Amino acid sequence: MFLWASQVLDMVDEENSLEGIQMALGSLPQGLDDVYLRIVTKMSNMSLSQIHLARNIIYWTVSVQKPLTVLELAGALESQFGSIADFGLTIKHLCGGLIVVGEQGQIRFLHMTVREFFCNGRYTTEIGGFCIALPDAHLQLTRRSLECLSPIRGLQVQYESNKVEVFMRHPLSAYAASY
């Protein structure tokens, strides 16, 4: 209930006019799924490159075994999207607040119901490209993890300084090797 109220207040806060506020209050969402549908509808109006990046952020957030850090996810997506200056801020802007960055830099869903919303298949028509099929998401994660480990396969990482260097060059490597 509090999450719904918070999201509705955010919607009202986005309005710039009294008329806009009245329209927002006149069409309150019925539940969290309706709130999420409205957010994803707004996300669908972004540029194609932004939609593609947002979808990948959601894919990774859905499929990981433990939350990734901003650095790890940025490293995972760098081969597709290049270097992104402030990835934490990019997540906030592209994902409509449904995915958040915690104090320790860990990326997670705003609430467990967000993950269910993207994965349950009930809104395939409404959310289109944002609907996540878990087997596909896990396959994408596995492929990228293997790609990440490939260049370091032959490196000697017996010394601690070498491990730090490998992690700095391949931020996802520790996650990929562990999970």
PLY file of the C-alpha trace (Angstrom):
ply
format ascii 1.0
element vertex 179
property float x
property float y
property float z
element edge 178
property int vertex1
property int vertex2
end_header
0.00 0.00 0.00
2.79 2.45 0.88
4.65 1.64 -2.34
1.49 2.35 -4.36
0.96 5.66 -2.55
4.57 6.64 -3.06
4.40 5.88 -6.78
1.11 7.79 -7.16
2.62 10.80 -5.39
5.58 10.62 -7.78
3.14 10.68 -10.72
1.37 13.72 -9.30
4.72 15.39 -8.60
5.67 15.03 -12.28
2.78 17.26 -13.33
3.46 20.94 -13.94
-0.05 22.36 -13.94
-3.13 22.24 -11.76
-5.00 20.63 -14.66
-2.31 17.96 -14.97
-2.47 17.24 -11.24
-6.27 16.95 -11.38
-6.03 14.57 -14.35
-3.45 12.45 -12.51
-5.64 12.30 -9.41
-8.70 11.55 -11.53
-7.11 8.50 -13.08
-5.41 6.80 -10.16
-4.04 3.34 -10.87
-5.92 0.44 -9.29
-2.88 -1.38 -7.99
0.86 -1.77 -8.30
0.64 -3.50 -11.68
-1.23 -0.47 -13.04
1.47 1.82 -11.64
4.16 -0.32 -13.26
2.24 -0.35 -16.57
2.16 3.45 -16.60
5.88 3.66 -15.90
6.73 1.14 -18.61
4.44 2.97 -21.05
6.52 6.12 -20.44
9.70 4.08 -20.90
8.36 2.86 -24.25
8.42 6.46 -25.50
12.20 6.76 -25.12
14.60 6.51 -28.05
15.31 3.02 -29.38
18.84 3.04 -27.94
17.50 4.04 -24.52
14.83 1.33 -24.65
17.48 -1.22 -25.61
19.72 -0.19 -22.71
16.80 -0.11 -20.22
15.71 -3.57 -21.35
19.22 -4.92 -20.83
19.39 -3.39 -17.35
16.09 -5.10 -16.52
17.29 -8.40 -18.06
20.40 -8.41 -15.90
18.59 -7.34 -12.75
16.06 -10.16 -13.23
18.57 -12.90 -13.87
21.47 -12.39 -11.47
21.92 -14.56 -8.39
23.07 -11.65 -6.27
22.65 -7.94 -7.01
25.36 -6.54 -9.25
27.08 -3.29 -8.49
26.90 -0.35 -10.87
30.50 -1.06 -11.89
29.79 -4.74 -12.61
26.69 -4.06 -14.70
28.38 -1.22 -16.58
31.22 -3.63 -17.37
28.77 -6.28 -18.51
27.05 -3.90 -20.91
30.10 -1.99 -22.13
30.66 -4.21 -25.16
27.13 -3.40 -26.37
26.71 0.23 -25.29
30.20 1.60 -24.77
31.30 3.45 -21.67
28.46 5.29 -19.92
29.58 8.29 -17.85
27.26 8.06 -14.82
25.69 4.64 -15.05
23.86 4.93 -11.72
22.10 8.08 -12.90
21.39 6.47 -16.26
19.64 3.58 -14.49
17.50 6.03 -12.55
16.48 7.95 -15.67
15.90 5.01 -18.00
14.14 2.60 -15.64
11.51 4.95 -14.25
12.45 4.29 -10.64
11.60 0.59 -10.93
15.27 -0.30 -10.56
17.27 1.48 -7.89
20.90 1.78 -6.88
21.47 1.15 -3.17
23.94 2.91 -0.90
26.62 0.30 -1.60
26.12 0.71 -5.36
24.10 -2.49 -5.69
21.40 -2.55 -8.36
18.05 -4.02 -7.41
14.34 -3.76 -8.08
12.41 -1.14 -6.16
10.24 -3.97 -4.78
9.96 -7.71 -5.33
6.67 -7.18 -7.18
8.55 -5.32 -9.95
10.49 -8.47 -10.82
7.25 -10.48 -10.85
5.64 -7.84 -13.10
8.36 -8.14 -15.74
8.50 -11.95 -15.61
4.93 -13.16 -15.11
3.85 -12.90 -18.76
0.44 -11.38 -17.95
1.28 -8.10 -19.66
3.15 -9.32 -22.72
1.02 -7.22 -25.05
1.15 -4.08 -22.90
4.85 -4.05 -22.07
6.14 -5.71 -25.25
9.92 -5.61 -25.33
10.14 -5.15 -21.58
8.53 -8.53 -20.87
11.29 -10.87 -19.69
11.41 -14.58 -20.41
13.63 -15.99 -17.67
15.31 -18.68 -19.83
16.32 -15.97 -22.34
17.57 -13.70 -19.58
19.62 -16.49 -18.03
21.06 -17.41 -21.42
22.10 -13.80 -22.05
23.73 -13.61 -18.61
25.57 -16.91 -19.16
26.88 -15.86 -22.58
28.13 -12.52 -21.31
29.71 -14.15 -18.24
31.61 -16.57 -20.47
32.70 -13.72 -22.75
33.93 -11.88 -19.68
35.95 -14.87 -18.48
37.44 -15.73 -21.88
40.12 -13.01 -22.02
41.34 -13.78 -18.51
41.36 -17.55 -18.89
45.11 -17.76 -19.43
46.17 -14.94 -17.11
48.08 -15.71 -13.96
46.08 -14.26 -11.06
48.00 -15.86 -8.25
49.14 -12.57 -6.77
46.69 -10.21 -5.15
47.84 -7.27 -7.29
47.08 -9.29 -10.44
43.57 -10.07 -9.13
42.87 -6.38 -8.58
44.16 -5.54 -12.06
41.96 -8.23 -13.65
38.91 -7.03 -11.72
39.54 -3.42 -12.75
39.79 -4.39 -16.43
36.88 -6.87 -16.24
34.50 -5.74 -13.46
32.09 -8.61 -14.04
34.82 -11.26 -13.74
34.41 -11.92 -10.01
30.66 -12.38 -10.40
31.07 -14.50 -13.54
33.58 -16.78 -11.83
31.43 -17.18 -8.71
27.95 -17.68 -10.10
0 1
1 2
2 3
3 4
4 5
5 6
6 7
7 8
8 9
9 10
10 11
11 12
12 13
13 14
14 15
15 16
16 17
17 18
18 19
19 20
20 21
21 22
22 23
23 24
24 25
25 26
26 27
27 28
28 29
29 30
30 31
31 32
32 33
33 34
34 35
35 36
36 37
37 38
38 39
39 40
40 41
41 42
42 43
43 44
44 45
45 46
46 47
47 48
48 49
49 50
50 51
51 52
52 53
53 54
54 55
55 56
56 57
57 58
58 59
59 60
60 61
61 62
62 63
63 64
64 65
65 66
66 67
67 68
68 69
69 70
70 71
71 72
72 73
73 74
74 75
75 76
76 77
77 78
78 79
79 80
80 81
81 82
82 83
83 84
84 85
85 86
86 87
87 88
88 89
89 90
90 91
91 92
92 93
93 94
94 95
95 96
96 97
97 98
98 99
99 100
100 101
101 102
102 103
103 104
104 105
105 106
106 107
107 108
108 109
109 110
110 111
111 112
112 113
113 114
114 115
115 116
116 117
117 118
118 119
119 120
120 121
121 122
122 123
123 124
124 125
125 126
126 127
127 128
128 129
129 130
130 131
131 132
132 133
133 134
134 135
135 136
136 137
137 138
138 139
139 140
140 141
141 142
142 143
143 144
144 145
145 146
146 147
147 148
148 149
149 150
150 151
151 152
152 153
153 154
154 155
155 156
156 157
157 158
158 159
159 160
160 161
161 162
162 163
163 164
164 165
165 166
166 167
167 168
168 169
169 170
170 171
171 172
172 173
173 174
174 175
175 176
176 177
177 178
